[in-house]
Amino acid sequence: MELKWLGHACFAITHDGYTVVIDPYNSDYTVGYPKLKGIRADKLLISHEHYGHNYREGVVLSGKPESKNPFKITELEVDHDSVCAIMRGTCKVHILEADGIKVAHMSDIGTRLNGGEVSQLFGADAIMVTAGSCTGLPAQEVWRMSEELFPKALVPMHYRFGNHGARRLEKIEDLANYFEAPEMIHYYNTDTIEITPDIEPQVAVLKYLGDQ
């Protein structure tokens, strides 16, 4: 299974020639990123209706029938904030499974997981999660979540680097500093990672290539 980071919280997830795009962003509300356009997908998932996550106009759907979809997709509704969704409402965690591989996109989760949610996410081959934000979980809580879920690969998203991302977002370094073993942090020179059952445990920092 292939994960491709398209910037902010947007990923293209491909397996057996079928691509799911999740959370395309509107660049008018996403600092530093150019407008998404012409992103091709067979299925589109939206975790919540905030402008950084619901830019449907940037995605071109193939029209491929649902019967061709190799993924089992599970949705978990979680709070976008730490005060019972009063400030920012809820968002959806999406779990995608195919051929024994399980990945999860954690959206803008802003609260700790309950026991049932942990059981569904535990031991995932990869989770895509914000590196830390005042609009979601801070970096320390993201690290604590990783200790609870034991994913093989933690793939940071929705963070600030260079002129990309709002100031309220944390940086990769803010998350990386919580991991005691520096060798856990893998900086890729590409925006894509292949997720396999025997992938090495790591924090996989993908490179944003959308400006190139």
PyRosetta script that sets phi, psi and omega in degrees:
from pyrosetta import init, pose_from_sequence

init()
pose = pose_from_sequence("MELKWLGHACFAITHDGYTVVIDPYNSDYTVGYPKLKGIRADKLLISHEHYGHNYREGVVLSGKPESKNPFKITELEVDHDSVCAIMRGTCKVHILEADGIKVAHMSDIGTRLNGGEVSQLFGADAIMVTAGSCTGLPAQEVWRMSEELFPKALVPMHYRFGNHGARRLEKIEDLANYFEAPEMIHYYNTDTIEITPDIEPQVAVLKYLGDQ")
pose.set_psi(1, 137.2)
pose.set_omega(1, -176.1)
pose.set_phi(2, -111.9)
pose.set_psi(2, 132.1)
pose.set_omega(2, 173.8)
pose.set_phi(3, -111.0)
pose.set_psi(3, 126.9)
pose.set_omega(3, 177.6)
pose.set_phi(4, -121.6)
pose.set_psi(4, 122.1)
pose.set_omega(4, -179.2)
pose.set_phi(5, -87.0)
pose.set_psi(5, 120.4)
pose.set_omega(5, -179.2)
pose.set_phi(6, -99.3)
pose.set_psi(6, 7.1)
pose.set_omega(6, 179.8)
pose.set_phi(7, 107.6)
pose.set_psi(7, 153.4)
pose.set_omega(7, -179.7)
pose.set_phi(8, 53.9)
pose.set_psi(8, -120.7)
pose.set_omega(8, 179.4)
pose.set_phi(9, -108.9)
pose.set_psi(9, 15.4)
pose.set_omega(9, -174.7)
pose.set_phi(10, -93.6)
pose.set_psi(10, 130.1)
pose.set_omega(10, 177.1)
pose.set_phi(11, -132.5)
pose.set_psi(11, 150.1)
pose.set_omega(11, 165.7)
pose.set_phi(12, -108.4)
pose.set_psi(12, 123.2)
pose.set_omega(12, -177.0)
pose.set_phi(13, -114.7)
pose.set_psi(13, 118.8)
pose.set_omega(13, -172.5)
pose.set_phi(14, -122.4)
pose.set_psi(14, 135.8)
pose.set_omega(14, 175.4)
pose.set_phi(15, -150.8)
pose.set_psi(15, 131.6)
pose.set_omega(15, 179.7)
pose.set_phi(16, 53.1)
pose.set_psi(16, 38.9)
pose.set_omega(16, 175.9)
pose.set_phi(17, 77.5)
pose.set_psi(17, 8.5)
pose.set_omega(17, -178.9)
pose.set_phi(18, -114.9)
pose.set_psi(18, 130.4)
pose.set_omega(18, -174.3)
pose.set_phi(19, -118.1)
pose.set_psi(19, 128.3)
pose.set_omega(19, 172.8)
pose.set_phi(20, -108.3)
pose.set_psi(20, 126.5)
pose.set_omega(20, 173.6)
pose.set_phi(21, -105.0)
pose.set_psi(21, 136.1)
pose.set_omega(21, -178.8)
pose.set_phi(22, -126.5)
pose.set_psi(22, 133.9)
pose.set_omega(22, 173.3)
pose.set_phi(23, 58.9)
pose.set_psi(23, 58.0)
pose.set_omega(23, 172.1)
pose.set_phi(24, -66.6)
pose.set_psi(24, 146.2)
pose.set_omega(24, -173.2)
pose.set_phi(25, -110.3)
pose.set_psi(25, 151.2)
pose.set_omega(25, 172.0)
pose.set_phi(26, -92.4)
pose.set_psi(26, 115.8)
pose.set_omega(26, -173.6)
pose.set_phi(27, -66.3)
pose.set_psi(27, -17.1)
pose.set_omega(27, 176.6)
pose.set_phi(28, -65.1)
pose.set_psi(28, -19.6)
pose.set_omega(28, -178.0)
pose.set_phi(29, -121.2)
pose.set_psi(29, 9.6)
pose.set_omega(29, -176.7)
pose.set_phi(30, -128.0)
pose.set_psi(30, 102.1)
pose.set_omega(30, -169.2)
pose.set_phi(31, -58.0)
pose.set_psi(31, 128.2)
pose.set_omega(31, 170.3)
pose.set_phi(32, 88.5)
pose.set_psi(32, -15.4)
pose.set_omega(32, -177.7)
pose.set_phi(33, -93.3)
pose.set_psi(33, 139.7)
pose.set_omega(33, 173.1)
pose.set_phi(34, -72.2)
pose.set_psi(34, 162.4)
pose.set_omega(34, -177.9)
pose.set_phi(35, -64.2)
pose.set_psi(35, 130.6)
pose.set_omega(35, 173.7)
pose.set_phi(36, -70.6)
pose.set_psi(36, 135.9)
pose.set_omega(36, 176.0)
pose.set_phi(37, -156.4)
pose.set_psi(37, 142.4)
pose.set_omega(37, 175.4)
pose.set_phi(38, 68.3)
pose.set_psi(38, 21.5)
pose.set_omega(38, 176.3)
pose.set_phi(39, -71.7)
pose.set_psi(39, 124.6)
pose.set_omega(39, -174.8)
pose.set_phi(40, -94.7)
pose.set_psi(40, 137.6)
pose.set_omega(40, -178.8)
pose.set_phi(41, -153.2)
pose.set_psi(41, 159.7)
pose.set_omega(41, 173.5)
pose.set_phi(42, -95.7)
pose.set_psi(42, -22.5)
pose.set_omega(42, 178.6)
pose.set_phi(43, -150.0)
pose.set_psi(43, 146.4)
pose.set_omega(43, -179.8)
pose.set_phi(44, -121.7)
pose.set_psi(44, 132.0)
pose.set_omega(44, 175.8)
pose.set_phi(45, -119.4)
pose.set_psi(45, 137.3)
pose.set_omega(45, 178.6)
pose.set_phi(46, -121.2)
pose.set_psi(46, 124.4)
pose.set_omega(46, -176.8)
pose.set_phi(47, -81.8)
pose.set_psi(47, -30.5)
pose.set_omega(47, 176.9)
pose.set_phi(48, -168.8)
pose.set_psi(48, 164.7)
pose.set_omega(48, -170.8)
pose.set_phi(49, -92.9)
pose.set_psi(49, 52.5)
pose.set_omega(49, 169.1)
pose.set_phi(50, -105.0)
pose.set_psi(50, 150.5)
pose.set_omega(50, -169.6)
pose.set_phi(51, -61.8)
pose.set_psi(51, -24.4)
pose.set_omega(51, 178.8)
pose.set_phi(52, -79.7)
pose.set_psi(52, 5.3)
pose.set_omega(52, -172.5)
pose.set_phi(53, -140.2)
pose.set_psi(53, -4.6)
pose.set_omega(53, -170.2)
pose.set_phi(54, -130.3)
pose.set_psi(54, 31.7)
pose.set_omega(54, -176.6)
pose.set_phi(55, -84.0)
pose.set_psi(55, 76.9)
pose.set_omega(55, -177.5)
pose.set_phi(56, -61.2)
pose.set_psi(56, -29.8)
pose.set_omega(56, -177.7)
pose.set_phi(57, -64.4)
pose.set_psi(57, -17.9)
pose.set_omega(57, -179.0)
pose.set_phi(58, -85.0)
pose.set_psi(58, -2.1)
pose.set_omega(58, -174.9)
pose.set_phi(59, -119.2)
pose.set_psi(59, 133.7)
pose.set_omega(59, 176.2)
pose.set_phi(60, -105.8)
pose.set_psi(60, 117.0)
pose.set_omega(60, -178.4)
pose.set_phi(61, -88.5)
pose.set_psi(61, 142.5)
pose.set_omega(61, -174.9)
pose.set_phi(62, -75.2)
pose.set_psi(62, -24.1)
pose.set_omega(62, -173.5)
pose.set_phi(63, 83.5)
pose.set_psi(63, 7.1)
pose.set_omega(63, 178.7)
pose.set_phi(64, -62.1)
pose.set_psi(64, 136.4)
pose.set_omega(64, -176.9)
pose.set_phi(65, -66.9)
pose.set_psi(65, 153.2)
pose.set_omega(65, -178.8)
pose.set_phi(66, -60.6)
pose.set_psi(66, -25.9)
pose.set_omega(66, 179.7)
pose.set_phi(67, -62.9)
pose.set_psi(67, -18.7)
pose.set_omega(67, 179.0)
pose.set_phi(68, -87.9)
pose.set_psi(68, -6.0)
pose.set_omega(68, -177.6)
pose.set_phi(69, -74.4)
pose.set_psi(69, 116.6)
pose.set_omega(69, -178.5)
pose.set_phi(70, -82.8)
pose.set_psi(70, -6.5)
pose.set_omega(70, -173.2)
pose.set_phi(71, -91.6)
pose.set_psi(71, 139.3)
pose.set_omega(71, 161.3)
pose.set_phi(72, -91.8)
pose.set_psi(72, 123.6)
pose.set_omega(72, -174.9)
pose.set_phi(73, -116.3)
pose.set_psi(73, 124.7)
pose.set_omega(73, 178.6)
pose.set_phi(74, -117.0)
pose.set_psi(74, 137.3)
pose.set_omega(74, 178.4)
pose.set_phi(75, -111.8)
pose.set_psi(75, 136.4)
pose.set_omega(75, 173.6)
pose.set_phi(76, -121.7)
pose.set_psi(76, 122.8)
pose.set_omega(76, 178.0)
pose.set_phi(77, -85.6)
pose.set_psi(77, 124.8)
pose.set_omega(77, -178.1)
pose.set_phi(78, -130.7)
pose.set_psi(78, 163.1)
pose.set_omega(78, 178.5)
pose.set_phi(79, -75.7)
pose.set_psi(79, 141.2)
pose.set_omega(79, 177.9)
pose.set_phi(80, -81.9)
pose.set_psi(80, -9.2)
pose.set_omega(80, -177.5)
pose.set_phi(81, -141.9)
pose.set_psi(81, 179.7)
pose.set_omega(81, -176.8)
pose.set_phi(82, -96.4)
pose.set_psi(82, 10.0)
pose.set_omega(82, -177.9)
pose.set_phi(83, -124.5)
pose.set_psi(83, 51.3)
pose.set_omega(83, 173.2)
pose.set_phi(84, 58.7)
pose.set_psi(84, 37.0)
pose.set_omega(84, 175.4)
pose.set_phi(85, 68.0)
pose.set_psi(85, 14.6)
pose.set_omega(85, -178.3)
pose.set_phi(86, -67.4)
pose.set_psi(86, -38.4)
pose.set_omega(86, -174.6)
pose.set_phi(87, -85.7)
pose.set_psi(87, -44.8)
pose.set_omega(87, -170.8)
pose.set_phi(88, -125.6)
pose.set_psi(88, 5.0)
pose.set_omega(88, 178.0)
pose.set_phi(89, 78.1)
pose.set_psi(89, -155.2)
pose.set_omega(89, -178.0)
pose.set_phi(90, -115.2)
pose.set_psi(90, 167.5)
pose.set_omega(90, 173.0)
pose.set_phi(91, -145.4)
pose.set_psi(91, 168.7)
pose.set_omega(91, -175.7)
pose.set_phi(92, -110.3)
pose.set_psi(92, 128.4)
pose.set_omega(92, 165.8)
pose.set_phi(93, -82.5)
pose.set_psi(93, 132.3)
pose.set_omega(93, 177.5)
pose.set_phi(94, -111.0)
pose.set_psi(94, 126.5)
pose.set_omega(94, 175.7)
pose.set_phi(95, -108.0)
pose.set_psi(95, 124.6)
pose.set_omega(95, 179.8)
pose.set_phi(96, -116.4)
pose.set_psi(96, 128.3)
pose.set_omega(96, -178.6)
pose.set_phi(97, -128.9)
pose.set_psi(97, 138.6)
pose.set_omega(97, 176.6)
pose.set_phi(98, -160.2)
pose.set_psi(98, 131.1)
pose.set_omega(98, 175.6)
pose.set_phi(99, 51.3)
pose.set_psi(99, 42.9)
pose.set_omega(99, 175.3)
pose.set_phi(100, 81.3)
pose.set_psi(100, 2.7)
pose.set_omega(100, 178.5)
pose.set_phi(101, -107.7)
pose.set_psi(101, 134.7)
pose.set_omega(101, -179.1)
pose.set_phi(102, -127.0)
pose.set_psi(102, 126.5)
pose.set_omega(102, 175.4)
pose.set_phi(103, -127.6)
pose.set_psi(103, 155.7)
pose.set_omega(103, -179.0)
pose.set_phi(104, -138.6)
pose.set_psi(104, 136.1)
pose.set_omega(104, 173.9)
pose.set_phi(105, -103.5)
pose.set_psi(105, 117.6)
pose.set_omega(105, -169.6)
pose.set_phi(106, -88.6)
pose.set_psi(106, 1.3)
pose.set_omega(106, 178.1)
pose.set_phi(107, 55.3)
pose.set_psi(107, -144.7)
pose.set_omega(107, -179.2)
pose.set_phi(108, -102.2)
pose.set_psi(108, 41.9)
pose.set_omega(108, -177.0)
pose.set_phi(109, -51.0)
pose.set_psi(109, 133.3)
pose.set_omega(109, -176.9)
pose.set_phi(110, -122.9)
pose.set_psi(110, 12.2)
pose.set_omega(110, -176.6)
pose.set_phi(111, -142.0)
pose.set_psi(111, 163.8)
pose.set_omega(111, 177.0)
pose.set_phi(112, -71.7)
pose.set_psi(112, 149.9)
pose.set_omega(112, 178.9)
pose.set_phi(113, -76.7)
pose.set_psi(113, 147.9)
pose.set_omega(113, 173.3)
pose.set_phi(114, -88.1)
pose.set_psi(114, 175.6)
pose.set_omega(114, -174.6)
pose.set_phi(115, -59.5)
pose.set_psi(115, -40.8)
pose.set_omega(115, 179.5)
pose.set_phi(116, -65.9)
pose.set_psi(116, -38.4)
pose.set_omega(116, 178.7)
pose.set_phi(117, -67.8)
pose.set_psi(117, -40.9)
pose.set_omega(117, 177.7)
pose.set_phi(118, -60.0)
pose.set_psi(118, -42.4)
pose.set_omega(118, -177.9)
pose.set_phi(119, -64.0)
pose.set_psi(119, -32.6)
pose.set_omega(119, 179.3)
pose.set_phi(120, -77.2)
pose.set_psi(120, -26.5)
pose.set_omega(120, -175.8)
pose.set_phi(121, -101.4)
pose.set_psi(121, -14.7)
pose.set_omega(121, -173.3)
pose.set_phi(122, -57.8)
pose.set_psi(122, 133.1)
pose.set_omega(122, 174.7)
pose.set_phi(123, 72.2)
pose.set_psi(123, 19.4)
pose.set_omega(123, 177.8)
pose.set_phi(124, -58.5)
pose.set_psi(124, 149.7)
pose.set_omega(124, 178.3)
pose.set_phi(125, -69.9)
pose.set_psi(125, -28.6)
pose.set_omega(125, 175.9)
pose.set_phi(126, -157.8)
pose.set_psi(126, 142.2)
pose.set_omega(126, 168.5)
pose.set_phi(127, -126.9)
pose.set_psi(127, 135.2)
pose.set_omega(127, 176.0)
pose.set_phi(128, -98.4)
pose.set_psi(128, 119.9)
pose.set_omega(128, -171.6)
pose.set_phi(129, -146.8)
pose.set_psi(129, 147.6)
pose.set_omega(129, 177.1)
pose.set_phi(130, -56.8)
pose.set_psi(130, 143.6)
pose.set_omega(130, 178.2)
pose.set_phi(131, -76.9)
pose.set_psi(131, -10.3)
pose.set_omega(131, 179.8)
pose.set_phi(132, 140.4)
pose.set_psi(132, 135.4)
pose.set_omega(132, -175.9)
pose.set_phi(133, -162.8)
pose.set_psi(133, 150.8)
pose.set_omega(133, 174.2)
pose.set_phi(134, -76.2)
pose.set_psi(134, -10.6)
pose.set_omega(134, 176.4)
pose.set_phi(135, -95.9)
pose.set_psi(135, -1.8)
pose.set_omega(135, 177.4)
pose.set_phi(136, -148.7)
pose.set_psi(136, -151.0)
pose.set_omega(136, 179.1)
pose.set_phi(137, -69.4)
pose.set_psi(137, 137.5)
pose.set_omega(137, 172.2)
pose.set_phi(138, -72.5)
pose.set_psi(138, 164.7)
pose.set_omega(138, -175.1)
pose.set_phi(139, -54.4)
pose.set_psi(139, -41.4)
pose.set_omega(139, -178.8)
pose.set_phi(140, -61.4)
pose.set_psi(140, -38.1)
pose.set_omega(140, 179.9)
pose.set_phi(141, -74.5)
pose.set_psi(141, -30.9)
pose.set_omega(141, 174.8)
pose.set_phi(142, -64.8)
pose.set_psi(142, -43.6)
pose.set_omega(142, 176.2)
pose.set_phi(143, -60.7)
pose.set_psi(143, -44.0)
pose.set_omega(143, 179.6)
pose.set_phi(144, -61.8)
pose.set_psi(144, -38.4)
pose.set_omega(144, 176.8)
pose.set_phi(145, -61.5)
pose.set_psi(145, -41.7)
pose.set_omega(145, 179.5)
pose.set_phi(146, -64.1)
pose.set_psi(146, -35.2)
pose.set_omega(146, 177.2)
pose.set_phi(147, -67.9)
pose.set_psi(147, -27.1)
pose.set_omega(147, -178.9)
pose.set_phi(148, -83.8)
pose.set_psi(148, -36.4)
pose.set_omega(148, -173.9)
pose.set_phi(149, -93.8)
pose.set_psi(149, -22.7)
pose.set_omega(149, -178.3)
pose.set_phi(150, 51.5)
pose.set_psi(150, 52.2)
pose.set_omega(150, 174.1)
pose.set_phi(151, -71.1)
pose.set_psi(151, 153.0)
pose.set_omega(151, 176.5)
pose.set_phi(152, -71.1)
pose.set_psi(152, -41.8)
pose.set_omega(152, 178.8)
pose.set_phi(153, -127.0)
pose.set_psi(153, 127.8)
pose.set_omega(153, 172.5)
pose.set_phi(154, -102.4)
pose.set_psi(154, 118.8)
pose.set_omega(154, -175.6)
pose.set_phi(155, -111.0)
pose.set_psi(155, 103.4)
pose.set_omega(155, -178.0)
pose.set_phi(156, -68.8)
pose.set_psi(156, 148.3)
pose.set_omega(156, 177.1)
pose.set_phi(157, -148.9)
pose.set_psi(157, 176.6)
pose.set_omega(157, 168.9)
pose.set_phi(158, 56.7)
pose.set_psi(158, 49.1)
pose.set_omega(158, -179.5)
pose.set_phi(159, -131.3)
pose.set_psi(159, 174.8)
pose.set_omega(159, -176.4)
pose.set_phi(160, -103.1)
pose.set_psi(160, 130.9)
pose.set_omega(160, 173.8)
pose.set_phi(161, -152.1)
pose.set_psi(161, 139.9)
pose.set_omega(161, -178.0)
pose.set_phi(162, 53.1)
pose.set_psi(162, -128.7)
pose.set_omega(162, 177.5)
pose.set_phi(163, -99.1)
pose.set_psi(163, 17.7)
pose.set_omega(163, -179.1)
pose.set_phi(164, -103.5)
pose.set_psi(164, 132.2)
pose.set_omega(164, 176.5)
pose.set_phi(165, 93.0)
pose.set_psi(165, 140.3)
pose.set_omega(165, -178.9)
pose.set_phi(166, -67.3)
pose.set_psi(166, 157.7)
pose.set_omega(166, -178.0)
pose.set_phi(167, -63.3)
pose.set_psi(167, -23.9)
pose.set_omega(167, -179.3)
pose.set_phi(168, -74.1)
pose.set_psi(168, -11.1)
pose.set_omega(168, 176.7)
pose.set_phi(169, -84.4)
pose.set_psi(169, 147.8)
pose.set_omega(169, 176.2)
pose.set_phi(170, -85.2)
pose.set_psi(170, 172.5)
pose.set_omega(170, -179.4)
pose.set_phi(171, -103.2)
pose.set_psi(171, 165.0)
pose.set_omega(171, 178.2)
pose.set_phi(172, -55.9)
pose.set_psi(172, -40.1)
pose.set_omega(172, -178.2)
pose.set_phi(173, -59.9)
pose.set_psi(173, -32.5)
pose.set_omega(173, -180.0)
pose.set_phi(174, -64.0)
pose.set_psi(174, -36.3)
pose.set_omega(174, 177.1)
pose.set_phi(175, -80.7)
pose.set_psi(175, -45.3)
pose.set_omega(175, -175.8)
pose.set_phi(176, -58.9)
pose.set_psi(176, -32.4)
pose.set_omega(176, -177.4)
pose.set_phi(177, -64.1)
pose.set_psi(177, -18.6)
pose.set_omega(177, 179.9)
pose.set_phi(178, -82.3)
pose.set_psi(178, -13.6)
pose.set_omega(178, 179.8)
pose.set_phi(179, -91.2)
pose.set_psi(179, 122.4)
pose.set_omega(179, -174.2)
pose.set_phi(180, -68.6)
pose.set_psi(180, -29.5)
pose.set_omega(180, -177.7)
pose.set_phi(181, -99.6)
pose.set_psi(181, 105.7)
pose.set_omega(181, -178.6)
pose.set_phi(182, -57.2)
pose.set_psi(182, -28.7)
pose.set_omega(182, -178.3)
pose.set_phi(183, -68.6)
pose.set_psi(183, -10.2)
pose.set_omega(183, 176.2)
pose.set_phi(184, -70.9)
pose.set_psi(184, -23.9)
pose.set_omega(184, -175.2)
pose.set_phi(185, -89.0)
pose.set_psi(185, 112.8)
pose.set_omega(185, -179.7)
pose.set_phi(186, -108.3)
pose.set_psi(186, 116.6)
pose.set_omega(186, 178.1)
pose.set_phi(187, -95.8)
pose.set_psi(187, 113.9)
pose.set_omega(187, -177.6)
pose.set_phi(188, -89.5)
pose.set_psi(188, 151.2)
pose.set_omega(188, 175.9)
pose.set_phi(189, -99.4)
pose.set_psi(189, 22.5)
pose.set_omega(189, -179.3)
pose.set_phi(190, -143.5)
pose.set_psi(190, 165.2)
pose.set_omega(190, 179.5)
pose.set_phi(191, -94.8)
pose.set_psi(191, 7.8)
pose.set_omega(191, -170.6)
pose.set_phi(192, -128.5)
pose.set_psi(192, 142.2)
pose.set_omega(192, 175.0)
pose.set_phi(193, -135.1)
pose.set_psi(193, 140.3)
pose.set_omega(193, 176.3)
pose.set_phi(194, -93.9)
pose.set_psi(194, 123.7)
pose.set_omega(194, -179.9)
pose.set_phi(195, -98.8)
pose.set_psi(195, 119.3)
pose.set_omega(195, 179.1)
pose.set_phi(196, -125.1)
pose.set_psi(196, 162.4)
pose.set_omega(196, -179.8)
pose.set_phi(197, -60.2)
pose.set_psi(197, -24.4)
pose.set_omega(197, -177.9)
pose.set_phi(198, -109.0)
pose.set_psi(198, 25.6)
pose.set_omega(198, 179.2)
pose.set_phi(199, -61.8)
pose.set_psi(199, 141.2)
pose.set_omega(199, -179.7)
pose.set_phi(200, -67.6)
pose.set_psi(200, 134.3)
pose.set_omega(200, 176.8)
pose.set_phi(201, -57.1)
pose.set_psi(201, 132.6)
pose.set_omega(201, -173.2)
pose.set_phi(202, -170.2)
pose.set_psi(202, 162.7)
pose.set_omega(202, 162.3)
pose.set_phi(203, -100.5)
pose.set_psi(203, 112.2)
pose.set_omega(203, -172.4)
pose.set_phi(204, -98.0)
pose.set_psi(204, 101.1)
pose.set_omega(204, -179.9)
pose.set_phi(205, -90.5)
pose.set_psi(205, 102.9)
pose.set_omega(205, -179.1)
pose.set_phi(206, -81.2)
pose.set_psi(206, 156.1)
pose.set_omega(206, -178.1)
pose.set_phi(207, -97.0)
pose.set_psi(207, 128.6)
pose.set_omega(207, 176.5)
pose.set_phi(208, -74.4)
pose.set_psi(208, 124.1)
pose.set_omega(208, -176.3)
pose.set_phi(209, -116.1)
pose.set_psi(209, 8.1)
pose.set_omega(209, -173.5)
pose.set_phi(210, -65.5)
pose.set_psi(210, -23.3)
pose.set_omega(210, -179.4)
pose.set_phi(211, -84.6)
pose.set_psi(211, -8.3)
pose.set_omega(211, -172.9)
pose.set_phi(212, -91.1)
pose.dump_pdb("model.pdb")
